[in-house]
């Protein structure tokens, strides 16, 4: 007797429908699983047999063969145990297979027949909807996650016996119902507030600009100047994720089994801060199972790289293509997988190994060549993909001494950011792949970036004077457009372009050379916020 039950195998953050074919024939008692199963799937036959016996089912002494089709797709994980068990019962004529074709099944079996939660339920539910299935049957602990998919019947089960009784019609399971997406509870602790940061008003305004357009940021400054503190408060001023964005992020976390208990939907924007000992596979994804990396875990959120020059060179260089495309492609011998990674890169570094190069009141102990070597660890192509480069200054004492500091709150910045993002949503309503200015492709720049004559002249001088690349030219335009959105300008004015130029330390190598040889850069008066400590900075803006 042959029975068929459908389940799903993960391919990246998506699920591929897998048909579990169970054949029961005469012969010596034997249980075999074929179809490119990995270790956990091969071991499932032991758990399935024990769960069936402990649930009260007596299997005939026959040869059982389970084929997981398509056979050329690697099967990994424990989600196939429930469909295999149901297929065995159907092949043994202990269960009618009429309802089996209407659902996708997934679940891990304990030896006593109870069901444990599994990874990747959300992709499984999406595959069921896209392939026209009526619903899914999953462990009760995963029901809320599966119910995020609209128009799908979700059957939560706690044991194999409960699943069989429902399919036999003796005890019908009530489908799981969820509340609206707005009722989903936020995850984690309350976000830290920008009001916690003493002083640094220029840096707060620059981060507000970055949040408004989704721009990458690099902060360079001495220890204790607030780089990490500011970066960790950046998510608090970012706009709330849409339901579609939250669903994409939840799929990544579902694949890795990182969803917190009681929270089926990731509502808060991710903030990932990996240690500098991270490997390239840990950053972009990969390994034996080609799992998502930190880049994908920060999808629609912030990837913070503290102590940027301390990361290995090969780790930093793999960032270049994903930062441009917003997706990472992993090619392996037997599969090609793509993971989303539309992130805001926020990086921090010291001006030198000791941390006090050109810092007033401190003496740098680093030889000149070590300072140059330290900055050379971050390549020019990677810096070219950073829109805003800032230099932090030590916090002045009067900011620290105030008993009741009057600092701007995250709410204030977030309201301005939300207003700017709303202008961008209206502008790009006919561009489904563009959600903010940083994602604007080059061929659409001049259509959406309208410059005043003075702003056009400033951009031309900046490109010629600093020898900017085409990528840097485009990023300057996007940055100026974001500033115009923040201020409500109908076009890019000269002040918008001026601040965009000021927010890029375009020639850090030249700045280092000037300061190590006693050079004095020109004044930067007239800028709304300075981006370098007093007495330092790149060549004067045009």
C-alpha positions in Angstrom: 0.0 0.0 0.0 1.3 3.5 -0.9 0.4 6.7 0.9 1.5 10.3 0.3 1.8 13.1 2.8 3.1 16.6 2.0 5.6 18.6 4.1 8.3 21.2 3.3 12.1 21.5 3.2 13.9 24.8 3.8 15.7 26.4 0.9 17.2 29.6 2.2 14.3 31.4 3.9 11.7 29.7 1.7 10.2 26.3 1.9 9.9 23.7 -1.0 7.0 21.3 -0.8 8.2 17.8 -0.2 6.1 14.7 -0.9 6.6 11.9 1.7 5.8 8.7 -0.1 5.4 5.7 2.2 5.3 2.2 0.8 4.5 -0.8 2.9 5.2 -4.2 1.3 5.7 -7.8 2.2 9.2 -8.7 3.4 11.4 -8.8 6.4 10.5 -5.9 8.9 12.7 -2.9 7.9 12.3 0.9 7.9 14.2 2.8 5.3 14.2 6.5 4.5 15.6 7.7 1.1 15.6 10.9 -0.8 18.8 12.6 0.3 18.1 12.7 4.0 20.5 14.3 6.4 21.4 12.8 9.8 18.4 14.1 11.8 16.0 12.8 9.1 17.7 9.4 8.9 17.3 9.1 12.7 13.6 10.0 12.5 12.6 6.4 11.7 13.6 5.4 15.3 11.5 8.2 16.8 8.5 7.5 14.5 8.4 3.8 15.3 8.6 4.5 19.1 6.0 7.3 18.9 3.6 5.1 17.0 3.9 2.2 19.5 3.7 4.4 22.6 0.6 6.0 21.1 -1.1 2.7 20.8 -0.7 1.8 17.2 0.4 -1.8 16.2 2.2 -1.8 12.9 2.2 -4.8 10.7 5.5 -6.6 10.3 6.3 -5.4 6.8 9.0 -3.6 4.9 8.5 0.2 5.1 10.1 2.5 2.6 9.8 6.3 2.9 10.8 8.4 -0.1 11.2 12.2 0.3 10.6 13.7 -3.2 12.2 15.6 -4.9 15.0 13.2 -4.3 17.8 15.6 -5.4 16.9 18.2 -2.7 18.7 17.8 0.6 16.4 17.2 3.5 17.4 18.5 6.9 15.7 18.9 10.3 13.0 17.1 12.3 9.9 18.5 10.7 9.3 15.4 8.6 8.6 13.1 11.5 4.8 14.0 11.8 4.1 13.5 8.1 6.2 10.3 8.0 4.2 8.9 10.9 0.9 9.8 9.3 2.0 8.3 6.1 2.9 5.1 7.8 -0.5 4.9 9.4 -2.2 5.6 6.0 -0.1 2.9 4.3 -1.1 0.4 7.0 -4.8 1.2 6.5 -5.0 2.6 10.0 -5.9 6.0 8.8 -8.0 7.3 5.9 -5.9 9.5 3.6 -8.7 11.7 2.3 -7.6 14.8 4.3 -3.9 14.3 3.9 -3.8 15.9 0.5 -5.4 19.1 1.8 -2.7 20.1 4.3 1.0 20.5 4.7 2.3 18.8 7.8 5.3 19.5 10.0 6.4 18.5 13.5 9.0 16.7 15.7 7.9 13.6 17.6 8.9 12.7 21.1 9.1 9.0 21.9 5.7 9.2 23.8 4.0 10.7 20.7 3.8 14.3 21.8 4.9 17.1 19.4 7.8 19.5 19.8 8.1 22.9 18.1 10.2 23.1 14.9 12.1 25.7 12.9 10.9 27.3 9.7 7.1 27.1 10.3 6.5 30.5 8.7 8.1 29.6 5.4 6.1 26.3 5.5 2.9 28.2 5.9 3.8 30.6 3.0 4.5 27.6 0.8 1.2 26.1 1.7 -0.6 29.3 0.7 1.3 29.7 -2.5 0.8 26.1 -3.6 -3.0 26.2 -3.0 -3.2 24.0 0.1 -6.1 24.5 2.5 -3.9 24.8 5.6 -1.1 23.4 7.7 -0.9 21.1 10.7 1.9 22.1 13.0 2.8 21.8 16.7 0.7 24.0 18.9 3.8 26.0 20.0 4.2 27.1 16.3 0.6 27.8 15.5 0.8 31.6 16.1 3.8 31.8 13.8 1.9 29.9 11.0 -1.2 32.0 11.5 0.7 35.1 10.3 -0.1 34.0 6.8 -3.5 35.3 5.8 -6.1 33.0 4.3 -4.7 29.8 5.7 -6.2 27.2 8.1 -3.8 26.5 10.9 -4.4 23.3 12.9 -2.4 23.3 16.2 -1.7 19.8 17.6 0.0 18.7 20.7 0.4 14.9 20.0 0.3 12.3 17.3 -3.0 10.9 18.7 -4.6 14.3 18.5 -3.6 14.7 14.8 -4.9 11.2 14.0 -8.2 11.8 15.7 -8.8 15.0 13.8 -8.0 13.3 10.4 -10.2 10.4 11.3 -13.0 12.8 12.3 -13.4 11.6 15.9 -12.2 14.8 17.5 -12.1 17.9 15.3 -9.4 20.5 16.1 -10.4 24.1 16.3 -8.3 26.1 13.9 -6.0 28.7 15.5 -7.1 32.3 15.3 -4.8 35.3 15.8 -5.4 38.9 16.5 -4.6 41.6 14.0 -0.9 42.4 13.3 -1.1 45.6 15.3 -1.8 43.6 18.4 1.5 41.7 18.3 3.5 42.4 21.4 6.9 44.0 21.0 10.0 42.0 21.7 12.7 42.5 24.1 13.4 45.3 26.6 12.4 48.9 25.9 14.8 50.6 23.5 17.4 53.0 25.0 16.6 56.6 24.3 18.7 59.3 22.6 18.1 61.5 25.7 20.6 59.3 27.6 23.4 60.7 25.5 24.9 63.9 27.0 25.9 66.5 24.5 26.9 65.5 20.9 24.0 67.4 19.2 25.8 67.3 15.9 26.1 63.6 15.9 22.5 63.1 16.8 21.4 65.3 13.9 23.7 63.3 11.6 22.2 60.0 12.8 18.8 61.4 12.3 19.8 62.1 8.7 21.0 58.5 8.4 17.8 57.1 9.8 15.6 59.2 7.5 17.2 57.9 4.4 18.6 54.5 5.5 22.2 55.6 4.9 25.4 53.8 6.1 27.4 55.6 8.8 31.0 55.4 10.1 32.0 57.1 13.3 35.7 57.7 14.2 36.7 59.1 17.5 38.5 58.5 20.8 37.4 56.0 23.4 34.5 57.2 25.5 33.2 59.8 23.0 29.8 58.0 22.6 30.2 56.0 19.4 28.7 52.8 20.7 26.1 54.5 22.9 24.8 56.5 19.9 24.8 53.4 17.6 22.8 51.4 20.1 20.1 54.1 20.2 19.8 54.4 16.4 17.0 51.8 16.2 14.9 53.9 18.6 14.6 56.7 16.0 14.0 54.4 13.0 10.4 54.2 11.7 8.3 51.2 12.7 8.4 48.3 10.3 5.5 47.6 8.0 3.8 44.3 8.3 5.4 43.1 5.1 8.9 44.0 6.4 8.2 42.4 9.8 7.1 39.2 7.9 10.4 39.1 6.0 12.4 39.5 9.2 10.4 36.9 11.0 11.1 34.4 8.2 14.8 34.7 8.7 14.5 34.3 12.5 12.1 31.4 12.0 14.6 29.5 9.9 17.2 29.8 12.6 14.7 29.1 15.5 15.4 32.4 17.1 11.8 33.5 17.7 11.1 34.3 21.3 8.4 32.3 23.1 5.1 34.1 23.0 6.2 36.5 20.1 5.3 35.1 16.7 6.1 38.3 14.8 9.3 40.3 15.0 8.0 43.9 15.4 11.1 45.7 16.5 13.8 46.5 13.9 16.8 44.2 14.4 20.0 45.5 15.9 23.0 43.1 15.5 26.4 43.9 16.9 28.7 40.9 16.2 32.2 40.7 17.8 35.2 41.4 15.7 36.3 37.8 15.8 33.4 37.0 13.5 34.2 34.9 10.4 33.1 35.7 6.9 30.6 32.8 6.9 29.2 34.1 10.2 28.7 37.5 8.7 27.1 36.7 5.3 25.9 33.2 6.0 27.0 29.8 4.9 28.5 26.8 6.7 27.5 23.2 6.1 23.8 24.0 6.0 24.2 27.5 4.4 22.3 29.2 7.2 21.7 33.0 7.3 24.4 35.2 8.8 24.5 38.4 10.8 23.8 40.4 7.6 20.5 38.7 7.1 19.6 38.7 10.8 19.9 42.6 10.6 17.6 42.7 7.6 15.5 45.9 7.7 17.5 46.9 10.8 21.0 48.0 11.9 24.3 46.0 11.6 26.8 47.6 14.0 30.4 46.8 13.6 32.3 48.2 16.6 36.1 48.4 16.3 35.9 48.2 12.5 39.6 47.9 11.8 39.9 44.9 14.2 37.7 42.8 11.9 39.6 40.6 9.5 40.1 42.1 6.0 38.4 39.2 4.2 35.4 39.6 6.5 35.0 43.3 5.7 35.5 42.9 2.0 32.5 40.5 1.7 30.3 43.4 2.7 30.8 45.2 -0.5 28.3 43.4 -2.8 25.5 42.9 -0.2 25.6 46.6 0.7 24.9 47.5 -2.9 22.3 44.9 -3.8 20.6 44.3 -0.5 20.8 40.5 -1.0 23.5 37.9 -0.5 24.0 35.0 -2.9 25.5 31.8 -1.5 26.7 29.3 -4.1 27.4 25.8 -2.9 28.2 22.5 -4.7 24.6 21.3 -4.5 22.5 24.4 -4.1 22.3 28.2 -4.7 20.7 30.2 -1.9 19.9 33.9 -1.6 19.2 35.7 1.7 17.9 39.2 2.0 20.1 41.8 3.7 18.8 45.3 3.4 20.6 46.8 6.3 21.9 50.1 7.7 25.6 49.6 8.3 26.9 51.5 11.3 30.5 51.2 12.1 32.8 52.7 14.8 36.6 52.9 15.1 39.3 54.7 17.0 41.5 57.2 15.2 44.6 55.0 16.0 45.5 51.9 17.9 45.9 53.7 21.2 42.8 55.8 20.5 44.1 59.3 21.0 45.6 60.4 17.7 45.1 64.2 17.4 42.8 64.3 20.4 43.2 67.5 22.5 44.5 66.9 26.0 45.9 63.4 25.2 49.2 62.2 23.8 49.2 59.6 21.0 51.8 56.9 21.6 51.5 55.3 18.1 54.2 55.6 15.6 53.2 57.4 12.4 53.3 54.2 10.3 51.0 52.4 12.7 48.4 55.1 12.4 48.4 54.8 8.6 48.4 51.0 8.8 45.4 51.1 11.2 43.3 53.1 8.8 44.5 51.1 5.8 42.7 48.1 7.3 39.5 49.6 6.0 39.7 49.5 2.2 38.7 52.4 -0.1 36.0 50.4 -1.9 34.3 49.7 1.4 34.5 53.4 2.5 33.1 54.4 -0.8 29.9 52.6 0.2 29.5 54.6 3.4 27.4 57.7 3.0 28.2 59.5 6.3 31.5 59.6 8.0 31.7 61.4 11.3 34.4 62.2 13.9 33.3 62.2 17.4 34.7 64.5 20.1 35.2 63.9 23.8 32.1 65.0 25.8 32.6 68.3 27.5 32.4 68.4 31.3 29.5 70.8 31.5 27.3 68.3 29.7 28.3 65.5 32.1 27.8 67.8 35.2 24.3 68.9 34.5 21.9 67.3 37.0 18.9 67.5 34.7 20.2 67.4 31.1 17.8 68.8 28.5 18.5 66.4 25.6 16.3 65.7 22.6 14.5 62.4 23.0 14.2 59.6 20.5 10.6 60.5 20.0 11.5 63.9 18.7 13.9 62.5 16.2 11.6 59.6 15.2 8.8 62.0 14.4 11.1 63.9 12.0 12.3 60.7 10.5 8.7 59.4 10.0 7.8 62.6 8.2 10.8 62.3 5.9 10.0 58.6 5.2 6.4 59.4 4.4 7.7 61.8 1.7 9.8 59.1 0.3 7.0 56.5 0.3 4.9 59.0 -1.7 7.7 59.7 -4.1 8.5 56.0 -4.7 4.9 54.7 -4.7 5.4 53.4 -8.3 8.8 51.8 -7.4 7.9 48.7 -5.3 11.6 47.8 -4.7 12.5 51.2 -3.3 11.5 52.1 0.3 14.0 54.8 1.2 16.5 57.1 -0.5 19.5 54.8 0.1 17.8 52.1 -2.0 17.2 54.4 -5.0 18.9 52.9 -8.1 21.2 55.0 -10.2 19.0 55.2 -13.3 16.2 56.8 -11.2 18.4 59.4 -9.5 18.0 62.3 -11.8 14.3 61.7 -12.1 13.7 62.1 -8.4 16.7 64.4 -7.5 15.8 67.9 -8.6 18.7 70.3 -7.8 18.8 74.1 -7.6 21.5 75.7 -9.8 23.7 76.4 -6.8 23.4 72.9 -5.6 24.3 71.5 -9.0 27.4 73.7 -9.1 28.4 72.6 -5.6 28.1 68.9 -6.6 30.2 69.5 -9.7 32.9 71.2 -7.8 32.9 68.4 -5.2 33.3 65.7 -7.8 36.1 67.5 -9.5 37.9 68.8 -6.4 37.8 65.5 -4.5 38.0 63.1 -7.5 34.8 61.3 -6.4 33.8 58.1 -8.0 30.5 57.6 -9.7 29.2 55.7 -6.7 30.2 58.6 -4.3 28.5 61.0 -6.6 25.3 59.0 -6.5 25.5 58.7 -2.7 26.0 62.4 -2.3 22.8 63.0 -4.3 20.8 60.6 -2.1 22.1 62.1 1.1 21.2 65.6 -0.1 17.8 64.4 -1.1 17.3 63.0 2.4 18.2 66.3 4.0 15.7 68.0 1.7 13.1 65.5 2.9 13.9 66.3 6.5 13.6 70.0 6.0 10.6 69.8 3.7 12.3 71.3 0.7 10.7 70.8 -2.7 14.1 70.4 -4.3 17.7 69.9 -3.3 19.0 73.4 -2.2 22.6 74.4 -1.8 22.4 74.0 2.0 21.3 70.4 1.5 24.2 69.7 -0.8 26.6 71.5 1.4 25.6 69.3 4.4 25.8 66.2 2.3 29.4 67.0 1.4 30.2 67.9 5.0 28.9 64.5 6.1 31.5 62.7 4.0 35.1 62.7 5.1 36.1 62.2 1.5 39.9 61.9 1.8 40.7 60.3 5.2 44.2 59.4 3.9 44.9 63.0 3.0 43.6 64.2 6.3 45.8 61.8 8.2 48.8 62.9 6.1 48.1 66.6 6.9 47.8 66.0 10.6 50.8 63.7 11.0 53.0 66.4 9.3 51.6 69.4 11.2 49.3 70.5 8.4 46.4 72.8 9.3 43.2 72.2 7.3 41.0 75.1 6.4 38.1 76.3 8.4 34.7 74.7 8.0 32.5 77.6 9.3 29.0 77.8 7.9 28.1 74.1 8.3 25.1 73.3 10.4 27.1 70.6 12.2 30.8 69.9 12.2 31.9 66.4 11.4 35.5 66.6 12.7 37.1 67.8 15.9 38.4 71.3 16.0 41.6 71.7 14.0 41.1 68.5 11.9 39.2 67.6 8.8 39.3 66.8 5.1 39.9 69.5 2.5 37.4 72.4 2.6 34.1 71.9 0.8 33.6 73.7 -2.5 
